[in-house]
Amino acid sequence: MIQTENHHWVPKFLLRNFASDDGRVYSFDLATGEIGKRPPKRLASSLNFNQLMVGDAPHVFEQTFERIETAAAPVIKKALNQNRLSDLSGQDRFALSRFVAAQSFRTQAYREGLGASRRGYDIGKVISAHCDDIDQLANLIAMRRWALMRTGEDRPFVIGDNPLVLQNTARPGDGGSLGLDMPGVEAMMPLSPCHALYMPSPDIGDLLIKGYWDALCIRSRMLAGFENHSDFTESEHATVERCLQKGVCLYRALRLGEPLQADGENVINLNALQVFWASSKVFSNLKDFNFVKQVLDRSPRAREIIPVHLVRCG
């Protein structure tokens, strides 16, 4: 007999990271603008959410997600406590990869996206297939270069009820080409008000590292006298230095696992993506949701459901 239980699509342990001093989390309702404050156990969840029909039989996926969360929670805690990713073992990295993979398909927003595609997907069969293939997806995630973005308490990250977000850096605005297996796609997920996981696709990660080395080589040649200083304007000299200053941080983060200091633009971008990808709620350790309101006011299409189209590979 299947019991009635409250099932989360954003894990409680992750929501706890966004709790205020009293252990509760502020929430902003994207439809009504209502601000609430509840304990994590009452957020991003519903009764028997992970109980689905697969064929003619009910199946409960909650145990699968619980095992994934149990393995990933101490890894995330370690990364946040040490403020870096360099100390993660291969086993840690794979546990976190499976967690990220699960978050890509376990949410209410994902199910709404399946419905919005109007292709008649059987949700139970889709979730079952994703669970069966989760190690394959986790391997793709593990192949990406990772960085732990860090921000200050004065400009914190928020987290939506669909926290794993994607953006196509190679083709901005091409929402039809978003996937963890797609080139040119960056993936991000907030882990706390001051930390977020940044996972560019392998081609983007390699391009960022190459940009740093190219700038470093140009400056080295200039200093060594192999380049004629008169061939470079003062503005071009400044551009090389800016590339190096920003590039060395990205390089050390992506190659060495050191924390990546997020600038204001990074925080604005990730917080806006949390609004765009959310189903109904955005959460924070602070009551101030003015930025979320601004995103909704300035982006009329922010509340449109992102359709999910499944592509068979192989």
C-alpha positions in Angstrom: 0.0 0.0 0.0 1.4 3.4 -1.0 1.3 6.0 1.7 0.4 9.6 1.4 3.6 11.7 1.8 4.8 15.2 1.1 7.3 14.9 -1.8 9.7 17.8 -2.7 10.9 18.8 -6.1 13.6 21.0 -4.6 15.2 19.2 -1.7 14.7 20.4 1.9 18.5 20.4 2.6 19.0 22.8 -0.3 16.2 25.1 0.8 17.5 25.2 4.3 20.6 26.9 2.9 18.3 29.9 2.1 16.6 30.1 5.4 16.7 33.2 7.5 17.7 33.3 11.2 14.5 31.6 12.4 14.9 28.6 10.0 12.2 29.7 7.7 12.5 30.8 4.0 10.9 33.8 2.4 9.0 33.0 -0.8 7.6 35.2 -3.6 4.6 34.0 -5.6 5.2 34.9 -9.2 1.5 34.9 -10.0 0.1 37.0 -7.2 3.2 38.9 -5.8 2.4 37.5 -2.3 5.4 37.2 0.0 5.3 34.4 2.5 7.6 32.7 5.0 7.6 29.0 5.7 9.8 26.2 6.8 11.6 24.3 4.0 9.4 21.2 4.6 6.4 23.1 3.3 8.0 24.6 0.2 8.4 23.3 -3.4 6.4 20.2 -2.6 3.0 18.5 -2.8 1.4 15.3 -1.7 2.6 12.2 -3.5 4.2 14.4 -6.2 6.7 11.6 -7.0 4.1 8.9 -7.2 3.3 8.4 -10.9 1.7 5.8 -13.1 4.1 4.0 -15.3 2.1 2.0 -17.7 -0.8 0.4 -15.6 1.0 0.5 -12.3 1.8 3.2 -9.8 5.5 3.9 -9.1 7.0 6.0 -6.3 10.2 7.7 -7.4 10.7 9.4 -4.0 13.2 6.8 -2.8 15.3 7.3 -5.9 15.6 11.0 -5.3 16.2 10.5 -1.6 19.2 8.3 -2.3 20.6 10.9 -4.7 20.1 13.7 -2.2 21.6 11.7 0.6 24.8 11.2 -1.4 25.0 14.8 -2.6 24.1 16.7 0.6 27.5 16.2 2.3 29.3 17.0 -0.9 27.6 20.4 -1.2 28.2 21.0 2.5 31.9 20.3 2.1 32.1 22.7 -0.9 30.3 25.5 0.9 32.3 25.0 4.1 35.7 24.9 2.3 34.5 27.6 -0.2 36.1 25.7 -3.1 35.7 22.6 -5.3 39.3 21.5 -5.5 39.0 19.1 -2.5 36.1 17.1 -4.1 37.0 13.5 -4.9 35.9 11.7 -8.0 33.2 10.1 -6.0 32.1 13.4 -4.6 32.0 14.9 -8.1 29.9 12.0 -9.5 27.4 12.2 -6.5 27.0 15.9 -7.2 26.6 15.2 -11.0 23.8 12.8 -10.3 22.1 15.4 -8.1 22.3 18.0 -10.8 21.0 15.5 -13.3 18.0 14.7 -11.1 17.2 18.4 -10.7 17.0 18.7 -14.5 13.8 16.6 -14.6 12.3 16.2 -11.1 10.5 19.6 -10.8 7.0 20.9 -11.4 8.3 23.3 -14.1 9.7 20.3 -16.0 6.4 18.6 -16.0 4.7 21.8 -17.1 7.2 22.1 -19.9 6.3 18.6 -21.1 2.7 19.6 -21.2 3.5 22.8 -23.0 5.2 20.9 -25.8 1.8 19.4 -26.8 3.4 16.1 -27.8 1.4 14.0 -25.4 4.3 12.8 -23.3 3.4 10.2 -20.6 5.0 11.9 -17.6 5.4 8.6 -15.6 7.3 6.9 -18.5 9.4 10.0 -19.1 10.5 10.3 -15.4 11.1 6.5 -15.3 13.3 6.7 -18.4 15.3 9.6 -17.0 15.9 7.7 -13.7 17.1 4.7 -15.7 19.5 6.9 -17.7 20.6 9.2 -14.9 24.2 7.9 -14.7 24.6 8.6 -18.4 23.4 12.2 -17.9 25.6 12.5 -14.8 28.6 11.6 -16.9 27.9 14.4 -19.3 27.6 16.8 -16.4 30.8 15.5 -14.8 32.6 16.2 -18.1 31.9 19.9 -17.8 34.3 22.3 -16.1 32.9 23.5 -12.8 33.3 26.6 -10.8 31.9 27.7 -7.4 30.7 31.2 -7.9 30.7 33.4 -4.7 28.9 36.6 -3.9 28.5 38.8 -0.8 25.6 38.9 1.6 24.8 42.4 0.3 23.8 41.0 -3.1 22.8 37.4 -2.6 21.6 34.7 -5.0 17.9 33.7 -4.8 16.7 30.2 -5.7 13.6 29.4 -7.8 11.5 26.2 -7.6 13.3 25.0 -10.7 16.9 25.9 -9.6 19.0 24.3 -12.4 18.9 26.9 -15.2 20.5 26.9 -18.6 21.5 29.6 -21.1 22.8 29.4 -24.6 26.0 31.5 -24.7 26.9 30.6 -28.2 23.4 31.5 -29.6 21.7 33.9 -27.1 17.9 33.8 -27.4 17.9 30.3 -28.9 15.7 28.7 -26.3 15.1 25.7 -28.5 18.7 24.5 -28.2 19.1 24.2 -24.4 20.3 20.9 -22.9 23.0 19.5 -20.7 24.4 17.7 -23.8 24.4 20.7 -26.0 27.5 22.7 -27.0 27.5 26.4 -26.1 25.1 25.9 -23.1 26.0 27.1 -19.6 24.3 25.5 -16.6 24.0 27.1 -13.1 22.4 26.3 -9.8 22.4 28.3 -6.6 23.6 26.4 -3.5 23.3 29.2 -0.9 22.7 32.9 -0.9 26.5 33.3 -1.3 27.3 30.4 -3.6 26.3 28.9 -6.9 27.5 26.1 -9.1 28.6 27.3 -12.6 29.0 24.5 -15.2 29.8 25.7 -18.8 29.7 23.1 -21.6 33.2 21.7 -22.4 33.5 23.9 -25.5 32.7 27.1 -23.6 35.0 26.1 -20.7 37.8 25.4 -23.1 37.2 28.7 -24.9 37.3 30.7 -21.6 40.6 29.0 -20.7 42.0 29.6 -24.2 41.1 33.3 -23.9 43.2 33.7 -20.8 46.2 31.9 -22.4 45.9 34.0 -25.6 45.9 37.2 -23.6 48.8 36.0 -21.4 50.8 35.1 -24.5 50.2 38.5 -26.1 51.4 40.4 -22.9 54.4 38.1 -22.6 55.5 38.8 -26.1 55.0 42.5 -25.6 57.1 42.5 -22.4 59.8 40.4 -24.1 60.0 42.7 -27.0 58.7 40.3 -29.6 55.8 42.6 -30.3 56.2 46.3 -31.3 54.6 48.4 -28.5 53.7 51.0 -31.1 51.5 48.5 -32.9 49.1 48.5 -29.9 47.0 51.4 -28.8 46.7 52.3 -25.1 43.1 51.0 -25.3 44.3 47.7 -26.6 46.9 47.4 -23.9 44.1 48.0 -21.3 41.9 45.4 -23.0 44.6 42.8 -22.7 45.1 43.6 -19.0 41.3 43.4 -18.3 41.2 40.1 -20.1 44.0 38.8 -17.9 42.5 40.1 -14.7 39.2 38.5 -15.4 40.7 35.5 -17.2 43.0 34.5 -14.3 40.0 34.2 -12.0 38.1 32.0 -14.5 41.2 29.9 -15.1 41.9 29.3 -11.5 38.2 28.5 -10.8 37.7 26.1 -13.8 41.1 24.5 -13.7 42.1 24.6 -10.0 38.7 24.6 -8.3 39.2 27.9 -6.6 36.2 30.1 -5.9 35.0 32.5 -8.6 34.0 35.9 -7.3 30.7 36.8 -9.0 30.3 40.4 -10.1 27.1 42.3 -10.1 26.3 41.3 -13.6 26.7 37.6 -12.8 24.4 37.9 -9.8 21.7 39.8 -11.8 21.9 37.2 -14.6 21.6 34.1 -12.4 18.8 35.7 -10.3 16.9 36.7 -13.5 17.3 33.1 -14.8 15.8 31.8 -11.5 12.7 33.9 -12.2 12.4 32.9 -15.9 12.8 29.1 -15.2 10.6 29.0 -12.0 7.2 27.4 -12.0 5.5 29.5 -9.4 7.9 30.6 -6.5 11.3 32.2 -5.9 12.9 31.8 -2.5 15.3 33.9 -0.5 16.8 34.4 2.9 15.7 38.0 2.7 12.3 39.6 2.4 13.4 42.0 -0.3 12.1 40.8 -3.7 12.3 44.1 -5.6 14.6 42.6 -8.2 12.2 39.8 -8.9 9.4 42.4 -9.4 11.6 44.3 -11.8 12.3 41.2 -13.8 8.6 40.5 -14.1 7.7 44.2 -15.0 10.4 44.4 -17.6 10.0 41.0 -19.2 6.4 40.4 -20.2 7.3 36.8 -21.3 9.0 35.9 -18.0 6.0 33.9 -17.0 5.7 31.8 -20.1 6.2 28.1 -19.6 9.4 26.8 -21.2 8.4 23.8 -23.4 10.3 20.6 -23.0 11.0 18.6 -26.2 12.6 15.2 -25.8 15.1 14.1 -28.4 16.1 10.4 -28.8 19.8 10.0 -29.2 21.7 7.2 -30.7 
